[in-house]
């Protein structure tokens, strides 16, 4: 990503990766949201279900249960890489 906002090259790469997962049948569809310095992009690709006819939309609602834990872990590690958070910081 560049110094400001979002990188079009990296967004294009994200779209390629998303499309690859859908084309290989790993998932029926995907929705991603990327936000940086006030600029936000949401992308949807594929279908809601493998055997369905409804396309994935940016506002598709998912039941994600406890898969929020890995998402939170990735977000925390991004903050570690950006030197905003240290793994030994106190929680309180």
N, C-alpha and C positions, 0 to 999 in steps of 0.2 A: 504494500500500500504506500502511496505517496505521503508526503508530509501533511497534506490536507485532504480530507474527504476520502473517497473510495477510488481504488485503482480499477479502471475499466479492464485492463489485462487480467487482473486477478479475478474479477467478476466473471469474465469470459471463461477462465479456467474452471471456476466453480460450476458454471453451467455445463461445461464439458464433462466434469466428473459426475454431476447429477444425472445427466443424460445417459452416461455410461452405465450407471447403476440400474436405471430404468430399462435400458435396452438389453442388459444381461439378465433381467428378471430378478435381480436381487430384491428389489422393492417395486411395488406397482406405481408409486409416485412419491414425490418429495416436495417439501416446502422449506425454503431457507429464508432467513432474515439476517442481514448484515447491517450494522450501524457503526459509524465512525465520525466523530466530530460534527455531529448534527446532520449528517447525511445518512439516509436509511434506504435500503433496497430490499424488496421482498420478491422472491421468485417461486413459481410453482411449475412443476413438470410431471407428466404422466397422469395416471388414473388413481381414483380413490381406492380401488380394489383390483386385484388381479383379474377377476372375472366380471368386473363392473364396467359400465358404460359412462359413468360420471367422471369427468376430468377433475384432477386435483386443482384446487383454487387456493389463492393466497389466504383466504379466510376459512379454509377447511378446519374443522375442529377435530382434534385427536384425543383419544384416551391414552395418556402417557404414563400413568401410575408412577412407579418409582424409577423410571428412566431419567427423572430429573437429577438424580445423584451424579451420573456421569457428565451431564451437561454442566452442573454446578462445578464439578471438579475441573473440567476443561476451562471454564470461565475463570476459576481461581488460578489455574496455571498460567493463563494469559496475563493476569495481573501480576503474577510472579515474574514472568518474562519482561514485563514493562516496568519492573521495579516499583510497583504500586503496593504490592503485598509481599510479605516474607512468610515463609512457612512456619517460622518460629515466633511470629507475632502473637501476642496474647489475644484471646477471643473476646474478652470483656471490653 
